[in-house]
């Protein structure tokens, strides 16, 4: 049951009164909890693989797992060697680099030779004299001009056609090494990726050559590195900035010290619990430290400011403990409401279908709940322990801040019609940009334009078929009773037509499938005419024999990745250039709607798997989670405000600045082209939680002023609550602004959105609500105020008791 306003105040002040009477016990207990959580920090793990961001029960995720097991599929890592040599790759230095680098990669622990492909591993349709076995392309390096021409001719032969765009560029100025990274534990993938990156970075190359590394496994590994670099930079920077802002707000050493102590306790406890439970740090939770550091001290800013106001009016006689309890009692409801709304905002993510986003919401809410409990236990105990002298400096100077703020905003607040018209106009302009909002889904776009991985991916897109791989699982209608149904002439003809259709679609760089592989193998063994020819198609028995020879040339692993044992399903590899969500969605829809030019007895069933397919499944999950969390958050927060304040109008006023801010931010993203992604999708909940806090503190100030029959209650609220709100805005805006320094562009974009959101929400609260309430007849929560005033005598009695106990 939701407690009423007076019950809520009693609940919040109860632990505070206990802490005031037993300050040493409260402090020692808090420190003990932090020490118990600390060993969990050494159990934390980092998970940056994109598969964690796809709901495990999603049909695409389930099918992808099944396809990977059935076909032994692996995500490719691409090592690209480019040369500026006049002869392209047909020079001894570049070819030796390809061969030696391939051999070095094969020697690495965890590398499966069956999943490494380059000119140094592939066979050409040329045999050793007197042996009858096929030669690798780079078994012996060419030295004479005619040997280079022979190599060029072999690469141009029909049997080597699948290598163009994969192992060599079409203009023959680049060669590639493909490494299939295993799907075991994510840590293994990361270790192997870093081993290959380190090997390539330090590898000696000819002067005219350049090497790059791309692929989803590389992105995951480097993203983890960038995340750790971010944490080492962002956490100290955020703590330093927050400490500075708190100092500017309260001008007190002990205020800053207690604030920093709370931040440290919150981080250690939250991440220690994550370690003990075994929850890894995901892409979505990597910004959790910045969120906790930035939001943790919002309660303390208001507590310290209000406490110092009490000290400024205190005559210095008797114990200061009644002042501490009175401060906690008067701030109990806004503190509780602010903490609840912020925590519930994060808890709304528990309804998300994506596990890491649920974890982010749960631990963010848990961390903020810890901070609230700390505020009403450890902070009162510390204030009791330190005594009033610790907070009596600069009181007179701070007293003038509120007056200056009220005087500065008074001209704006009095222009009620102009301010409200301007806010409405800006909201309408922003709303017009919302339909332009686009979704960001590419791993590569998690890196800055100047990053080596981003540049490497662009080079792969220019030189080869593409760095993004969409896998199409193609099967024959299960009603077919043929043995090896895909190897029947009609099915092969249909597959070949489908491959040609796929290769003509936008952003498709190249397609490799069963029909083209069999055709190349037929040329390899000189079994022309080509497989798939409309007039001369091989029988299923001959096609199966070609597959047996395919395994002899390329290995059993490559055959397994091409077709299943029953000959009923195959994997089509579609290489994409600069893949994005909308274009890929259109491509997948076009492929599923494929219809042959002429009637065929076979019917193809097409499903998708692989990294790109998982990304396509991830985006709707993010969007649906964002919408569901936003709606749930608004419903719960508005309900709590109505229940706590018994006034729907109060709830509407408290939510109004936040709602307008969210509309403006979505519109800004649409007009500026800022995409909505995994990180940027988190801003709404943060804005709701913090934005409502601003309004609650401000409306509480207006209510108190009207209860005292002040002639200008809005100006009075600006004097009393405004400085703390301004300090909050600065702390949050500058604290979240540190995210703009992130090595991960999505986190930097989130930081920019939060800075804009904090400032916009603060202005709409102080100026917008101030103008709206200026000359307004009343704010409908006088029942709450009357109960507060009637409890003043009770507070006085409690203060006398505390004075006696002290």
DRENVEX-840604 format. One record per residue (C-alpha): residue in one letter; x, y, z. Coordinates in pm, whole numbers, plus 50000, padded with zeros to 5 digits. Example, Ala and Ser with C-alpha at 12.3 -4.5 7.8 and 13.67 -1.06 7.14 Angstrom:
<loros>
a512304955050780/s513674989450714/
</loros>
This chain:
<loros>
x500005000050000/x501315034749912/x501855055150231/x500165088950268/x502145120950286/x502335121950670/x503105084650689/x505795089450425/x507425116950630/x507325095050941/x508865065550755/x511715086450616/x512485104550942/x512455072651150/x515915060151041/x517205095851056/x516135099651422/x517685065651501/x520955076451337/x520965109251531/x520755090651861/x523335063951759/x525665081051512/x528645057951570/x526555026551517/x525095041051195/x528515050351055/x530155017151146/x527204997751000/x527415016650670/x531155011050643/x530714973850718/x528184969850435/x530594985950189/x533484963650305/x531354932350260/x530504942349903/x534064951949804/x535474916749728/x532834913049456/x534684938949247/x537334912949162/x534654889549025/x533354913848762/x533474904148393/x533114925048076/x530754913547798/x530724933947476/x529364908247230/x526304920347047/x524414887647093/x523734897247454/x521594926347327/x519194903247142/x516404887347348/x517294850247390/x513724839847311/x513664860046990/x512954836846692/x515964850746501/x518264844746800/x517014809046842/x517334801646473/x520804817246461/x521964794446744/x520554763946568/x522144773446235/x525524779646396/x525444745246558/x524224727346245/x526584743845998/x529514751646230/x529264788646144/x531764813546280/x531994851346267/x534844861646035/x537774883846124/x539304900045815/x542974909145784/x543364931045476/x546744937745313/x546794966645066/x549694976544847/x550635007044641/x553074986644433/x552724993444057/x552084956343998/x549504953744277/x549764921844484/x551894905444212/x555184913544378/x557344891944603/x557114914644910/x553314915444932/x552874878544854/x555494869145114/x553654891145368/x550394872645294/x552064838745331/x554114846045642/x551284864245818/x548934835245745/x551444810745893/x551904832746200/x548124834146255/x547874796146221/x550424792346502/x548294812046748/x546564792347022/x542844789146959/x543054792846581/x541474764046388/x543334757946058/x540064746745900/x538664781645950/x541584801945810/x541494811145443/x543944831245230/x545964827244911/x548454808545127/x545904781645220/x543754778444905/x544554754144623/x544554763444256/x543614740843967/x547244732443893/x549024700744004/x552624693044093/x554444675843813/x554544638343867/x552484639544189/x548934646444076/x548214668044382/x547054703944361/x549334733144440/x548534760944689/x548584795444530/x551554806144741/x553324772844794/x556384787544624/x556614824644565/x556904835644201/x560154852344108/x560144856643732/x557704877343529/x556174846643365/x555514831043708/x553634862143818/x551604860843497/x550804824443564/x549554833443912/x547484861643766/x545964837843511/x545104812243778/x543364838743991/x541384849643684/x540334814043601/x536654804143649/x537694779543922/x539034808644132/x536074831644072/x534794829344438/x538144843444558/x537634877044385/x536074900744634/x536924877844924/x540604868044923/x541734892944658/x540294925944545/x538924929544197/x541664954544106/x544284930744252/x545724957144486/x544684939544807/x544634904644955/x542814892345263/x543054865945532/x539754853445679/x539784838446029/x536664822046168/x536424831246535/x534904803646753/x531614808346934/x532854796447272/x533104818247579/x533144855547491/x536424859747677/x538054834747440/x536874854747138/x538244886647286/x541624871047372/x542014856447022/x540974889046860/x543524908747062/x546234883246979/x545634887746607/x545404925646640/x548724926546830/x550344903246577/x549224924246283/x550124957546443/x553734947446497/x554224927646177/x556994939145939/x555594948045596/x557034961345271/x557244998945256/x554355002345010/x551994979145198/x549394985345471/x547484960945689/x544054965045851/x541854943146072/x538034943546059/x535024922046144/x532474918446426/x534844899546664/x537384927846631/x534684953446702/x533684934847018/x537274932247141/x538184968647069/x534904980647213/x535814963447539/x539194981047534/x537555014647470/x535095008347751/x537885001848001/x539705032947879/x536465052147922/x535995040448279/x539545050348372/x538915085048228/x535255092048291/x534855081048652/x537695102748796/x536675132048573/x533025129248677/x533905126649047/x536175157149024/x533565177748843/x530765167849079/x532975176249377/x533665210549229/x529985217549166/x529015206349517/x531705229249653/x530295258249452/x526835249449582/x527575246749953/x531085262249982/x531905236850248/x534705211250275/x532675186550476/x529805188150228/x532185178149949/x533865151550165/x530585135450265/x529425136549904/x532555119549774/x532285093450046/x528725085649937/x529795082649572/x532555058449661/x530295037649883/x527595036449614/x529995025149339/x531734999049553/x528484984649684/x526634984149351/x529444968749148/x530464946349434/x526944931749441/x527124927349062/x530354907949107/x528974885849385/x525824878049185/x527834871748867/x526294899048651/x528774910248381/x529284946048268/x527424949047937/x527414976647678/x524264990347839/x525684990248194/x529055005648111/x527665040748169/x526235030148506/x529185044848706/x528735078748542/x524965077648604/x525405068448971/x528195093749032/x526195121348868/x522765114349018/x523885101849362/x524435135949517/x521195153049414/x519655145249756/x522675158349943/x522705191349753/x519185199049878/x519845185250227/x522995205450282/x521435237150139/x518345233850357/x520435225350664/x522605255850613/x519475277350588/x518455264150930/x521915271351068/x521805306950931/x518635313751132/x519855295151443/x520795315051753/x523495290051852/x521765280952179/x521215244552274/x521835213652063/x521945214551684/x520335179951659/x516775193651637/x517915213651332/x519145181851167/x515885163451236/x513825193151123/x515835194550801/x515245157650735/x511555160650825/x510895190650600/x512815174850312/x511505139550371/x508675140150118/x510545156849828/x513585135049895/x511475103449897/x509435113449593/x512545123549398/x514365091349485/x511305069949413/x510565086049076/x514175082948965/x514505047149085/x511165036948937/x512255052548611/x515165028648598/x513064999648727/x510765004348427/x513544988148225/x512754955348398/x510014950848140/x512534952047856/x513084920747651/x516844926747643/x518684912347944/x521514938047968/x519014966747963/x517074950148245/x520344947148437/x521094983948381/x517694993848517/x517914970648818/x521394981148930/x520805018048861/x517665016949075/x519494996749342/x522375021349349/x520045051249386/x518065033449658/x521365027949841/x522095065149809/x518685074149951/x519155051450253/x522645066050296/x521135101150289/x518705094250573/x521075073850790/x524765080750734/x524355117850653/x522315126550967/x524745106151177/x527675124851020/x526025158751078/x525445149251440/x529045137851475/x530645167751302/x528615194351480/x527295227551347/x530695244251300/x531455222051003/x528655238850803/x528565274750929/x531145289850693/x530025313450412/x526385312750529/x525885349850471/x527385347950123/x525125318750027/x522055336650159/x522345362449881/x522495336649602/x518775329349617/x517865366149606/x520095372149305/x518585342249125/x515025353949192/x515885389149075/x517495375748756/x514515353948661/x511785378048770/x511585396848435/x511155363848249/x508565349848487/x506415381048463/x506245377048081/x503915347648122/x502255348347779/x505525352547590/x507275324447777/x504405300047734/x504065308747364/x507805303647309/x507745269947485/x504755258847277/x506405269946953/x509665251947029/x507745220347120/x505815220946790/x509005226246588/x510695197646771/x507685174646724/x507895180046349/x511385164646353/x510365132646532/x509295114246212/x512865119246085/x514325099246374/x516445070246252/x517825038946415/x521545031446451/x522434994546437/x525934991146297/x528754978746519/x531165000246321/x529245031746410/x530075025346775/x533545037946683/x534625072746585/x535265081146222/x538995083946293/x539285050346471/x541435023346305/x538544998446304/x536155022646135/x538755030445871/x539634993545830/x535954984945773/x535675012145511/x538764998545334/x537304963445334/x534084977445188/x536064994744913/x538374965944826/x536294934844894/x532634924944883/x531984940145224/x532704938245596/x529154929345705/x527904893945652/x524244884445617/x523694846945610/x520634833445430/x519534798545530/x517924784045216/x516014751445221/x513654732744994/x509994728445067/x509874700045322/x507144682845117/x509804672744867/x510574635644893/x513744636244682/x517074624844823/x519444654744833/x516594678244730/x518864708544690/x521134689244453/x518384681744203/x518814700143870/x515694721343919/x516744731544270/x520264740744156/x518864762043876/x516564779344126/x519474784944367/x521604799844094/x518794823743998/x518364833244362/x522114840444399/x522034862544090/x518954880444222/x520604886644560/x523814899544400/x521894926944215/x520314941844528/x521464975644667/x524464975144906/x525204938644824/x528884935144737/x528894898144656/x527144865044709/x528594830444761/x526384799844774/x525944763544679/x525314769244307/x528304792144252/x530554769644464/x529584738744263/x530124757743941/x533634767944051/x534364732444161/x533224718943823/x535704742143655/x538354731743905/x537964695243808/x537364704243444/x533794690943461/x532224716443231/x529634727843126/x529044748943433/x526734737343706/x523454755543684/x523534759143305/x519904758843186/x520624731942925/x523084709543101/x522534704343474/x524324677443674/x522334649743826/x522174648144205/x524724620044210/x527214640844010/x526584671244231/x527204650244542/x530484638644388/x531434675044333/x530744681844700/x533034653044797/x535774668844588/x534924702644741/x535724687745082/x539044674444948/x540034708944827/x538584731545097/x538154708445396/x535254692845580/x534584724345784/x533964744945472/x531684717945330/x529734716645656/x529254754345642/x527884751445287/x525264723745296/x523774700045551/x524214662345540/x520714656345400/x521254680145111/x518114699045215/x519524732145343/x522374755145248/x523904787545370/x524154817045130/x526814842545229/x525774877945136/x528474904545186/x527174939745250/x528854973445221/x528134998645498/x525074979845624/x522334999145802/x519024988945950/x516595002845693/x518494991845382/x519124957345529/x515454953745624/x514474961845266/x517034936945137/x515784909045362/x512194915945259/x513154915444891/x514994882244930/x512054866245108/x509724877844832/x511924862844559/x510004846144281/x511694827043996/x511324840243642/x509804807443526/x507724781543715/x509784756743916/x508814724044086/x510974734244382/x510074760444644/x512734778244847/x512294787245212/x514534815845326/x515504824645683/x518324846745807/x521084842646063/x524514856946139/x525694889846287/x523674912646059/x520464892746113/x520944895446490/x521404932946458/x518134934946268/x516414916446552/x518084938546812/x516674971446681/x512944963646720/x513724950147067/x515444982947161/x512615004147021/x509884983547189/x511814983947518/x512225021547494/x508515027447429/x507355002647693/x509755016747956/x508765052447875/x505025045647901/x505415024548217/x507635050748378/x505195079048307/x502215059248435/x503915048948761/x505505082848830/x502275101848766/x500355077248985/x502825081349271/x502645119149249/x498855118349265/x498885094449561/x501555113749751/x500135148649689/x496425140249646/x496215164049350/x496235153948980/x497095189648883/x500245188249095/x501295156148917/x500635171848576/x502665202748663/x505525181348796/x505625160848475/x505095189148228/x508725201548199/x509935165748158/x507405157047887/x508235188147687/x511955180947725/x511555145447590/x509595157947288/x512245184247222/x515095159047249/x513445134147013/x512815162646772/x516405174246804/x517605138946723/x515365138146418/x516395172146283/x520125167246354/x520325131246232/x521435118446572/x520485081346569/x518645062046836/x520775032846953/x521535010847252/x523075038847459/x521005068447340/x517795049047406/x518465052847781/x518105090547800/x514305091747844/x514235073648177/x517095094648314/x515385126748203/x512065116248361/x513615106948693/x515775137848730/x513405162348560/x510545153748792/x512915159849085/x513465195848975/x509725201948951/x508935185049284/x511465206149476/x510285237849302/x506565230849353/x507215221949717/x508875255949758/x505885273549599/x503535254049827/x505435263250141/x505555299750038/x501795300749976/x501225283750310/x503065312650471/x500895337250271/x503905351350085/x502925378749839/x505125363949560/x505365326449627/x507135318849298/x509925343649375/x510115329949728/x510475294349593/x513255306149361/x515095321249658/x514715290449878/x514835261049636/x516285277149324/x519985276749423/x519895239649507/x518075232249180/x520615252848986/x523415233749160/x521665201349063/x521395212548702/x525075221948687/x526175189948856/x524095167548632/x524755186448309/x528505188648362/x528665153548508/x526845137948213/x528805161147985/x531895140948073/x530365113147859/x531075134447552/x534745125747608/x533975088747561/x535865068447302/x532515052647209/x530465076746993/x527115063047115/x528045071247475/x529255105547367/x525905111447195/x524095100747511/x526165125847707/x525185153747466/x521495144647491/x521615143947871/x523345177647890/x520685192947666/x517985175047863/x519195186748204/x519475223048094/x516175222547904/x514315205948191/x515805230248442/x514815260648236/x511315247448176/x510975241648551/x512325274548684/x511195297448402/x508365277648241/x506635266048560/x507515298948725/x505735318148450/x502805293848448/x502285297248826/x502885334848836/x499625351548949/x497985317048951/x495305315949223/x496505284749401/x498475252449378/x496135223649471/x497935205949753/x496965226450059/x495825195450249/x499425183650250/x500645217650365/x498125220150647/x499215186250778/x502815198250771/x501995229750968/x499965210451220/x502925187551286/x505235216251381/x504545211951751/x505425175151724/x508785183951573/x509435208351856/x508795181252116/x511125157051933/x513765184051919/x513595188452297/x513985150952343/x517025150152115/x518525179752297/x518205161252625/x519745129452480/x522685148652337/
</loros>
